[in-house]
Amino acid sequence: MKNPNPSTIRPFIKAAITHCTLFLFICCSLVGCKPSQSTSNTEIELRAGKAISFSEGGEAFQNQKALSGFAKCEPDGAWTEQPVVSIKLKTPGVQSDLLLVSKIYPCLNPPVNPEQKAKIFANGTLVGEWQFNAKETVERELRIPAQVVSENSTVLLRIEISNPLIPKNLGLGEDTRNLGLKWLSLSRPAQN
């Protein structure tokens, strides 16, 4: 079988892409969705009793503009790939201290890097310090004083990670990202 000439196929590919784009636009118009709507949010809303998933397709994935310093969301979470990362939250209904619970997996490589440390700031105020020394998923709580939460219920979390690792530099595969913590979820208990 002869290979087709690329110059004769290009017009057909362009036409197919145009038709698919038009079809998607018409379908979205009929059901009232906006294709760019899910990526335009600069804050992730976190209501009491709810959790934000950092996995592919989760709330963090749908609101990536609210994240800074995170790698692309994967099926089970999102790695930090910078030594300083941030998460911008909208936390409606906060009347007292805000309690947040994170499920996190640290990037460790004992004995070269046996621990990972993180300092957490909320709206510029240091509100917690975490230490990780086991390669397992852990839960960490963070209590943010009510006076630190802004009047419009916005919380900018800034996380400073002490020892991010580049797996390739340690002979652990081909990953060249600067990995610190893999965020799986962030939740706000119902009573909060």
C-alpha positions, 0 to 999 in steps of 0.5 A, a space after each residue: 500500500 502506498 503512503 498518501 501524499 501529505 499535501 493532498 491530505 492536509 485540506 481534508 484534515 483542516 476541514 475535519 478540524 473545522 467541522 469538529 470545532 463547529 459541531 462542539 460549538 453548536 452542542 455547547 450552545 444547545 446545552 448552555 455550556 461555555 467551553 472556557 468556563 471551567 478554566 477561567 476561575 481564579 479561586 477555588 470555592 471550598 464550602 464547609 463539608 466539601 473537599 477539593 480534589 487535585 486529581 485529573 478532572 477534579 476541582 483543582 484541575 478545573 480551576 488551574 488559574 487558582 493554582 501556582 507552582 503546581 504541575 498538571 493534575 494527574 489521575 491521583 493528584 497534583 505535584 508541586 513543581 516549584 519551591 513556592 506554590 500557592 492555592 487561592 480559595 474562596 471560603 464562604 461562611 467563615 465565622 470563626 477559625 478556618 480548619 483545613 485538612 490536606 491529604 498529601 504525599 511527600 517526595 522523599 529519597 532516603 538517605 539523600 533526602 529523608 524529610 520534606 518540610 513546608 511552611 504554610 502562609 495564609 494571606 501572608 501570615 505564617 499559620 503552620 509548619 509541616 514535616 514529612 519523613 515517611 513515603 506515605 499519604 498523610 493528612 495534615 490539618 491547618 487552622 487559620 485564625 478568623 482575623 487572617 481570612 479576608 473580609 470577602 472570604 478569600 484565602 491565599 495559601 502560600 506553601 514554601 517547600 524546603 527540599 524539592 527533588 528532581 527524580 532524574 538527578 537521583 537516578 529515579 527515572 526521567 522526570 525532570 520536575 522539581 517535586 516536593 509534595 503531591 496534593 491529593 485533596 484539600 477539605 473543610 470539615 462540615 462543622 467549620 
